[in-house]
Structure formats: structure tokens, C-alpha cells
């Protein structure tokens, strides 16, 4: 009976399996994915979403099962079996890669305020897993066609040494990326300063990849820094400071020397009572030197805020209050002066 099936009927069956089955499967997956999203089952939605394209390829494989009915030769049937095996590998690979990507996006969608460190680790982890799946799929696919993958692995070990010597800078950057993700000297969104050789790298971290880190400088330029830089030079992370420091030297006139003790006392009291000054940190207000044109005292204290803009507002307020104290006691700030003595040489 099966031998009497005409080629036209076989082709029609293949088209029916591909179009009809594929359309029905895709429609069901779309509805299941939408249903899972409505009930906030994001991982389940990621699973259904990842099954859509691989599922369509499954119907291609099923349709190919009808080809032997056309009377393919033995070699043709073997080639077809190999092709179908490769398709199954492709289906599994596509499913896993898509599922990993969907899960990452689902987590980020569910937790938009996720810690930048965890966000970066999740991104790199998903990429690493996807690349691993892709490499394993390639090796399995080669083995289907009789390629000895043990020889490839052994060759990879030998060639890895050669490539490592030829691409030591690239490997250093990869290692630097690993160190960044293990030690977390900075996260996405942090303001960093790196004193690299004669170059000063300063800006906000926008992206951390395995090879380079993208830093947005304060003049809005994109700067791509090799990760090995951060393992070779010190990195300053002002974002993680606990306080910001006010350290200023202020000079009064020599003629106001009798007011120095009172000024220092009042400034110290003002800082103790200032709501934006952290009194648990070191606080110093002292007369410290005889300047060329002034008697100098210095103010050393810390603010509660670490925000750059707010810090300058607090600092401005402190300096204005100090200026008010100096003038309130009848003194004034000094400025550079020179005394010229003219001797009368006679007629």
C-alpha cells in the first residue's frame, strides 16, 4: 500500500506537516507564553518562548522522514540520517541558547533595580553558558560525520599554547575581566579613576565585558579600556567612599591676629552644629602657619553626603559661614600685599 503512494501525495504530506503542524505548534506556544507572563511565571514564559523556533525545526525533521518514500539510494538515506542528526543538534542548541537568553531577560524584567554587580555577573554568565553550548554542539555535530573530536581536543591543547603566546595581550584582557568579576573593584554605574601610566582614566562605568570595559568620560566620550589595565594599575572608586572631605586653608590679615583664637573657636562650634557635617569623623580647625601676607588656619572635616553635586553645595555653605564668622568678629580675609619703604635720601 505504502509503495503505491505517489510523489505528489508525499510532497503534500510534507507541506501539511510543515505548515499545518508548525502553525499549530507556534500558536499554542504563543498562547502558553502569554498566559505564563500574565500570571508572572517569567521562567515558564521563557521556556515556552524558547520552544517556538526549535519546535518549528522539529516539524522539518518529521517532514524529512517522508523523503525515503521517494526511493532514495542507501548513500542518500545515510546522508539524510546524518542531516537529521545535525538538525536535532541544531534544535537542542537553539533551544538552550534561546532559553538562557530568555531567562536572563526575564530576571532583569522582574527585578529592574537589580544590583549592578549581579546584573553584570548575570550577563557574563549567560554569555559564557551560551558559548559553551555552542562549542559542545559543534563538537557533537562533527562527531556525527565521523570526525575524531579527541584529536581536535588534543590539537586544541597544543595550539592553545601557541595561540596563548601569540595572543598574550588578549588573554591578559580575558584574565583581567575574570578578576574584575571575582573581586568587583567597581560595578556598572560606578565613577572610577585609573592612574594608568601617564594617562588618567576617569568616568562612569557603562559596560563590563570579558575583553574591555566601557567608560563614559565626563565630557561624554565613550572610552573602551582593556581589562588588563585594571590589573596592572591602581583603580580608585570614589563611588564607594563613606564621606567627602573638606580641606581648606584660610588666611586673615596680620592686623587681625588678636581675633584668631575667637575665629577658630567659632568655626569649630559651627562645624559641630552643622547638620551636613559628620562629627564622628576627624575634625580639625587650627592656626597652622605665618603666611607671606596672612595668618593661616585650616579646616579639615567630612560631610555626610558623598554625592558630588550636593557636596559642593555643603562646602559652599560652610565656607560662607566661615567668612561670616571672620567678619562678625571685626576681622577680614587677607590678600597678597607688599610694603614699600621709601627712604628720604635728602636734597
One Martini backbone bead per residue (centre of mass of N, CA, C, O) as a GRO file, in nm:
protein
  347
    1UNK     BB    1   0.060   0.062  -0.023
    2UNK     BB    2   0.306   0.255   0.024
    3UNK     BB    3   0.423   0.213  -0.270
    4UNK     BB    4   0.162   0.382  -0.404
    5UNK     BB    5   0.265   0.641  -0.322
    6UNK     BB    6   0.277   0.943  -0.438
    7UNK     BB    7   0.471   1.221  -0.472
    8UNK     BB    8   0.242   1.426  -0.432
    9UNK     BB    9   0.149   1.315  -0.157
   10UNK     BB   10   0.417   1.354  -0.013
   11UNK     BB   11   0.442   1.657  -0.051
   12UNK     BB   12   0.176   1.723   0.087
   13UNK     BB   13   0.254   1.603   0.361
   14UNK     BB   14   0.495   1.786   0.415
   15UNK     BB   15   0.343   2.054   0.404
   16UNK     BB   16   0.141   1.984   0.629
   17UNK     BB   17   0.347   1.942   0.852
   18UNK     BB   18   0.484   2.218   0.833
   19UNK     BB   19   0.244   2.419   0.832
   20UNK     BB   20   0.034   2.303   1.025
   21UNK     BB   21   0.211   2.215   1.266
   22UNK     BB   22   0.369   2.480   1.299
   23UNK     BB   23   0.129   2.669   1.346
   24UNK     BB   24   0.007   2.525   1.591
   25UNK     BB   25   0.254   2.528   1.775
   26UNK     BB   26   0.299   2.836   1.778
   27UNK     BB   27   0.021   2.914   1.891
   28UNK     BB   28   0.047   2.761   2.160
   29UNK     BB   29   0.310   2.901   2.263
   30UNK     BB   30   0.201   3.189   2.266
   31UNK     BB   31  -0.026   3.139   2.472
   32UNK     BB   32   0.148   3.022   2.701
   33UNK     BB   33   0.334   3.268   2.730
   34UNK     BB   34   0.113   3.476   2.794
   35UNK     BB   35   0.001   3.329   3.041
   36UNK     BB   36   0.265   3.330   3.209
   37UNK     BB   37   0.294   3.642   3.217
   38UNK     BB   38   0.022   3.707   3.362
   39UNK     BB   39   0.124   3.514   3.621
   40UNK     BB   40   0.439   3.562   3.662
   41UNK     BB   41   0.590   3.321   3.485
   42UNK     BB   42   0.888   3.381   3.353
   43UNK     BB   43   1.031   3.108   3.315
   44UNK     BB   44   0.800   2.972   3.161
   45UNK     BB   45   0.796   3.180   2.934
   46UNK     BB   46   1.087   3.122   2.843
   47UNK     BB   47   1.034   2.829   2.761
   48UNK     BB   48   0.815   2.876   2.545
   49UNK     BB   49   0.984   3.076   2.374
   50UNK     BB   50   1.223   2.863   2.319
   51UNK     BB   51   1.025   2.647   2.158
   52UNK     BB   52   0.938   2.768   1.886
   53UNK     BB   53   1.174   2.733   1.678
   54UNK     BB   54   1.257   2.440   1.741
   55UNK     BB   55   0.971   2.327   1.680
   56UNK     BB   56   0.976   2.388   1.375
   57UNK     BB   57   1.222   2.200   1.318
   58UNK     BB   58   1.082   1.936   1.394
   59UNK     BB   59   0.894   1.938   1.140
   60UNK     BB   60   1.123   1.907   0.940
   61UNK     BB   61   1.213   1.628   1.033
   62UNK     BB   62   0.942   1.487   0.989
   63UNK     BB   63   0.932   1.549   0.684
   64UNK     BB   64   1.201   1.395   0.610
   65UNK     BB   65   1.084   1.103   0.669
   66UNK     BB   66   0.942   1.096   0.370
   67UNK     BB   67   1.177   1.070   0.158
   68UNK     BB   68   1.229   0.755   0.134
   69UNK     BB   69   0.968   0.717  -0.052
   70UNK     BB   70   1.138   0.805  -0.323
   71UNK     BB   71   1.389   0.607  -0.342
   72UNK     BB   72   1.646   0.616  -0.193
   73UNK     BB   73   1.949   0.560  -0.155
   74UNK     BB   74   2.168   0.454   0.075
   75UNK     BB   75   2.345   0.710   0.075
   76UNK     BB   76   2.108   0.908   0.098
   77UNK     BB   77   1.998   0.799   0.370
   78UNK     BB   78   2.256   0.858   0.534
   79UNK     BB   79   2.265   1.160   0.479
   80UNK     BB   80   1.986   1.212   0.602
   81UNK     BB   81   2.053   1.116   0.888
   82UNK     BB   82   2.277   1.319   0.940
   83UNK     BB   83   2.102   1.571   0.895
   84UNK     BB   84   1.901   1.509   1.121
   85UNK     BB   85   2.108   1.510   1.351
   86UNK     BB   86   2.192   1.804   1.311
   87UNK     BB   87   1.911   1.920   1.360
   88UNK     BB   88   1.886   1.822   1.653
   89UNK     BB   89   2.129   1.985   1.751
   90UNK     BB   90   2.016   2.258   1.664
   91UNK     BB   91   1.766   2.248   1.839
   92UNK     BB   92   1.907   2.224   2.115
   93UNK     BB   93   2.082   2.479   2.087
   94UNK     BB   94   1.861   2.688   2.036
   95UNK     BB   95   1.708   2.636   2.296
   96UNK     BB   96   1.931   2.696   2.508
   97UNK     BB   97   2.013   2.980   2.415
   98UNK     BB   98   1.728   3.105   2.433
   99UNK     BB   99   1.667   3.033   2.727
  100UNK     BB  100   1.897   3.187   2.860
  101UNK     BB  101   1.817   3.466   2.747
  102UNK     BB  102   1.525   3.469   2.863
  103UNK     BB  103   1.600   3.444   3.161
  104UNK     BB  104   1.763   3.700   3.183
  105UNK     BB  105   1.533   3.893   3.094
  106UNK     BB  106   1.332   3.807   3.315
  107UNK     BB  107   1.500   3.895   3.558
  108UNK     BB  108   1.532   4.196   3.472
  109UNK     BB  109   1.223   4.249   3.459
  110UNK     BB  110   1.155   4.163   3.758
  111UNK     BB  111   1.451   4.320   3.841
  112UNK     BB  112   1.535   4.640   3.773
  113UNK     BB  113   1.701   4.692   4.069
  114UNK     BB  114   1.947   4.544   4.023
  115UNK     BB  115   2.247   4.486   4.098
  116UNK     BB  116   2.512   4.561   3.900
  117UNK     BB  117   2.683   4.316   3.973
  118UNK     BB  118   2.466   4.100   3.912
  119UNK     BB  119   2.407   4.191   3.625
  120UNK     BB  120   2.691   4.137   3.510
  121UNK     BB  121   2.714   3.839   3.592
  122UNK     BB  122   2.464   3.745   3.435
  123UNK     BB  123   2.564   3.826   3.156
  124UNK     BB  124   2.829   3.661   3.149
  125UNK     BB  125   2.709   3.384   3.222
  126UNK     BB  126   2.521   3.358   2.975
  127UNK     BB  127   2.740   3.381   2.758
  128UNK     BB  128   2.912   3.142   2.846
  129UNK     BB  129   2.691   2.927   2.818
  130UNK     BB  130   2.635   2.971   2.516
  131UNK     BB  131   2.921   2.907   2.414
  132UNK     BB  132   2.939   2.621   2.530
  133UNK     BB  133   2.703   2.503   2.372
  134UNK     BB  134   2.819   2.565   2.090
  135UNK     BB  135   3.079   2.396   2.112
  136UNK     BB  136   2.946   2.122   2.178
  137UNK     BB  137   2.773   2.110   1.921
  138UNK     BB  138   3.009   2.109   1.722
  139UNK     BB  139   3.141   1.846   1.821
  140UNK     BB  140   2.894   1.662   1.780
  141UNK     BB  141   2.858   1.722   1.477
  142UNK     BB  142   3.134   1.606   1.389
  143UNK     BB  143   3.084   1.314   1.500
  144UNK     BB  144   2.857   1.240   1.297
  145UNK     BB  145   3.089   1.260   1.053
  146UNK     BB  146   3.355   1.110   1.191
  147UNK     BB  147   3.500   1.301   1.370
  148UNK     BB  148   3.782   1.326   1.574
  149UNK     BB  149   3.756   1.498   1.874
  150UNK     BB  150   4.013   1.415   2.029
  151UNK     BB  151   4.208   1.546   1.830
  152UNK     BB  152   4.101   1.834   1.863
  153UNK     BB  153   4.155   1.860   2.165
  154UNK     BB  154   4.459   1.805   2.146
  155UNK     BB  155   4.516   2.033   1.944
  156UNK     BB  156   4.411   2.256   2.132
  157UNK     BB  157   4.633   2.226   2.347
  158UNK     BB  158   4.873   2.301   2.161
  159UNK     BB  159   4.756   2.558   2.021
  160UNK     BB  160   4.706   2.715   2.284
  161UNK     BB  161   5.002   2.789   2.333
  162UNK     BB  162   5.048   2.944   2.072
  163UNK     BB  163   4.815   3.143   2.103
  164UNK     BB  164   4.901   3.251   2.379
  165UNK     BB  165   5.165   3.384   2.276
  166UNK     BB  166   5.026   3.556   2.044
  167UNK     BB  167   4.770   3.637   2.266
  168UNK     BB  168   4.844   3.772   2.550
  169UNK     BB  169   4.672   4.028   2.558
  170UNK     BB  170   4.396   3.894   2.532
  171UNK     BB  171   4.433   3.712   2.783
  172UNK     BB  172   4.477   3.943   2.982
  173UNK     BB  173   4.190   4.059   2.942
  174UNK     BB  174   4.036   3.807   3.031
  175UNK     BB  175   4.163   3.795   3.312
  176UNK     BB  176   4.073   4.077   3.395
  177UNK     BB  177   3.770   4.016   3.376
  178UNK     BB  178   3.772   3.797   3.595
  179UNK     BB  179   3.875   3.976   3.827
  180UNK     BB  180   3.642   4.177   3.823
  181UNK     BB  181   3.418   3.953   3.888
  182UNK     BB  182   3.553   3.862   4.160
  183UNK     BB  183   3.636   4.148   4.310
  184UNK     BB  184   3.481   4.413   4.251
  185UNK     BB  185   3.606   4.722   4.214
  186UNK     BB  186   3.356   4.754   4.014
  187UNK     BB  187   3.058   4.888   3.872
  188UNK     BB  188   2.791   4.959   3.718
  189UNK     BB  189   2.791   5.322   3.764
  190UNK     BB  190   3.069   5.383   3.843
  191UNK     BB  191   3.315   5.594   3.963
  192UNK     BB  192   3.637   5.615   3.808
  193UNK     BB  193   4.003   5.592   3.874
  194UNK     BB  194   4.287   5.554   3.650
  195UNK     BB  195   4.646   5.525   3.689
  196UNK     BB  196   4.774   5.496   3.373
  197UNK     BB  197   5.054   5.583   3.379
  198UNK     BB  198   5.016   5.884   3.189
  199UNK     BB  199   4.712   5.806   3.225
  200UNK     BB  200   4.382   5.933   3.289
  201UNK     BB  201   4.104   5.746   3.403
  202UNK     BB  202   3.771   5.896   3.379
  203UNK     BB  203   3.447   5.770   3.492
  204UNK     BB  204   3.166   5.585   3.385
  205UNK     BB  205   3.043   5.276   3.411
  206UNK     BB  206   2.864   5.089   3.148
  207UNK     BB  207   3.058   4.832   3.070
  208UNK     BB  208   3.131   4.471   3.117
  209UNK     BB  209   3.368   4.277   2.968
  210UNK     BB  210   3.604   4.047   2.890
  211UNK     BB  211   3.799   4.265   2.739
  212UNK     BB  212   3.625   4.531   2.796
  213UNK     BB  213   3.569   4.864   2.930
  214UNK     BB  214   3.309   5.095   2.952
  215UNK     BB  215   3.376   5.449   2.955
  216UNK     BB  216   3.225   5.752   3.064
  217UNK     BB  217   3.309   6.048   3.031
  218UNK     BB  218   3.248   6.382   3.135
  219UNK     BB  219   3.245   6.456   2.805
  220UNK     BB  220   3.087   6.194   2.671
  221UNK     BB  221   3.293   5.983   2.614
  222UNK     BB  222   3.394   5.679   2.476
  223UNK     BB  223   3.577   5.432   2.671
  224UNK     BB  224   3.800   5.161   2.585
  225UNK     BB  225   3.921   4.935   2.828
  226UNK     BB  226   4.144   4.723   2.899
  227UNK     BB  227   4.142   4.492   3.155
  228UNK     BB  228   4.453   4.486   3.218
  229UNK     BB  229   4.470   4.771   3.342
  230UNK     BB  230   4.324   4.691   3.626
  231UNK     BB  231   4.580   4.488   3.702
  232UNK     BB  232   4.829   4.715   3.672
  233UNK     BB  233   4.653   4.946   3.805
  234UNK     BB  234   4.521   5.169   3.997
  235UNK     BB  235   4.189   5.189   4.148
  236UNK     BB  236   3.946   5.439   4.186
  237UNK     BB  237   3.638   5.449   4.405
  238UNK     BB  238   3.432   5.706   4.488
  239UNK     BB  239   3.153   5.560   4.518
  240UNK     BB  240   3.266   5.412   4.807
  241UNK     BB  241   3.258   5.636   4.980
  242UNK     BB  242   3.162   5.762   5.303
  243UNK     BB  243   3.302   6.047   5.252
  244UNK     BB  244   3.362   6.395   5.233
  245UNK     BB  245   3.621   6.636   5.201
  246UNK     BB  246   3.723   6.923   5.390
  247UNK     BB  247   4.015   7.121   5.270
  248UNK     BB  248   4.106   7.434   5.411
  249UNK     BB  249   4.276   7.746   5.358
  250UNK     BB  250   4.279   8.039   5.576
  251UNK     BB  251   4.326   8.398   5.562
  252UNK     BB  252   4.435   8.656   5.771
  253UNK     BB  253   4.520   8.939   5.894
  254UNK     BB  254   4.768   9.063   6.090
  255UNK     BB  255   4.576   9.280   6.230
  256UNK     BB  256   4.386   9.009   6.332
  257UNK     BB  257   4.533   8.828   6.551
  258UNK     BB  258   4.336   8.862   6.811
  259UNK     BB  259   4.099   8.679   6.648
  260UNK     BB  260   4.188   8.385   6.602
  261UNK     BB  261   4.075   8.221   6.845
  262UNK     BB  262   3.777   8.298   6.798
  263UNK     BB  263   3.747   8.189   6.514
  264UNK     BB  264   3.818   7.892   6.570
  265UNK     BB  265   3.594   7.843   6.778
  266UNK     BB  266   3.350   7.914   6.592
  267UNK     BB  267   3.405   7.715   6.363
  268UNK     BB  268   3.393   7.461   6.533
  269UNK     BB  269   3.102   7.504   6.631
  270UNK     BB  270   2.968   7.511   6.354
  271UNK     BB  271   3.049   7.220   6.271
  272UNK     BB  272   2.906   7.074   6.508
  273UNK     BB  273   2.609   7.204   6.409
  274UNK     BB  274   2.618   7.089   6.135
  275UNK     BB  275   2.407   6.872   5.954
  276UNK     BB  276   2.641   6.790   5.714
  277UNK     BB  277   2.835   6.706   5.945
  278UNK     BB  278   3.063   6.455   6.047
  279UNK     BB  279   3.146   6.420   6.389
  280UNK     BB  280   3.282   6.120   6.382
  281UNK     BB  281   3.496   6.256   6.240
  282UNK     BB  282   3.754   6.424   6.159
  283UNK     BB  283   3.826   6.744   6.337
  284UNK     BB  284   3.990   7.049   6.216
  285UNK     BB  285   4.089   7.371   6.381
  286UNK     BB  286   4.388   7.554   6.283
  287UNK     BB  287   4.666   7.722   6.345
  288UNK     BB  288   4.960   7.686   6.105
  289UNK     BB  289   5.061   7.980   5.972
  290UNK     BB  290   5.294   8.214   5.836
  291UNK     BB  291   5.239   8.412   5.595
  292UNK     BB  292   5.318   8.657   5.374
  293UNK     BB  293   4.993   8.794   5.408
  294UNK     BB  294   4.910   8.574   5.639
  295UNK     BB  295   4.699   8.409   5.870
  296UNK     BB  296   4.676   8.061   5.897
  297UNK     BB  297   4.395   7.838   5.868
  298UNK     BB  298   4.248   7.511   5.905
  299UNK     BB  299   4.004   7.289   5.747
  300UNK     BB  300   3.898   6.958   5.878
  301UNK     BB  301   3.638   6.768   5.717
  302UNK     BB  302   3.316   6.586   5.699
  303UNK     BB  303   3.064   6.465   5.509
  304UNK     BB  304   2.785   6.280   5.460
  305UNK     BB  305   2.801   6.319   5.174
  306UNK     BB  306   2.891   6.180   4.830
  307UNK     BB  307   2.771   6.376   4.654
  308UNK     BB  308   2.903   6.596   4.437
  309UNK     BB  309   2.691   6.825   4.430
  310UNK     BB  310   2.614   6.842   4.733
  311UNK     BB  311   2.897   6.891   4.844
  312UNK     BB  312   2.930   7.181   4.720
  313UNK     BB  313   2.697   7.301   4.876
  314UNK     BB  314   2.813   7.249   5.158
  315UNK     BB  315   3.085   7.388   5.121
  316UNK     BB  316   2.973   7.667   5.060
  317UNK     BB  317   2.830   7.704   5.331
  318UNK     BB  318   3.080   7.683   5.510
  319UNK     BB  319   3.244   7.918   5.385
  320UNK     BB  320   3.032   8.138   5.437
  321UNK     BB  321   3.033   8.104   5.746
  322UNK     BB  322   3.329   8.173   5.787
  323UNK     BB  323   3.316   8.456   5.669
  324UNK     BB  324   3.106   8.557   5.875
  325UNK     BB  325   3.282   8.516   6.128
  326UNK     BB  326   3.517   8.699   6.055
  327UNK     BB  327   3.335   8.962   6.029
  328UNK     BB  328   3.194   8.950   6.314
  329UNK     BB  329   3.486   9.015   6.469
  330UNK     BB  330   3.639   9.237   6.266
  331UNK     BB  331   3.752   9.083   6.033
  332UNK     BB  332   3.964   8.962   5.751
  333UNK     BB  333   4.065   8.871   5.462
  334UNK     BB  334   4.340   8.805   5.288
  335UNK     BB  335   4.586   8.959   5.069
  336UNK     BB  336   4.824   9.030   4.868
  337UNK     BB  337   5.107   9.213   4.997
  338UNK     BB  338   5.311   9.522   4.991
  339UNK     BB  339   5.589   9.685   5.130
  340UNK     BB  340   5.699  10.028   5.090
  341UNK     BB  341   6.013  10.177   5.152
  342UNK     BB  342   6.092  10.527   5.177
  343UNK     BB  343   6.380  10.696   5.159
  344UNK     BB  344   6.538  10.986   5.264
  345UNK     BB  345   6.811  11.123   5.078
  346UNK     BB  346   6.768  11.409   5.025
  347UNK     BB  347   6.886  11.678   4.827
   0.00000   0.00000   0.00000
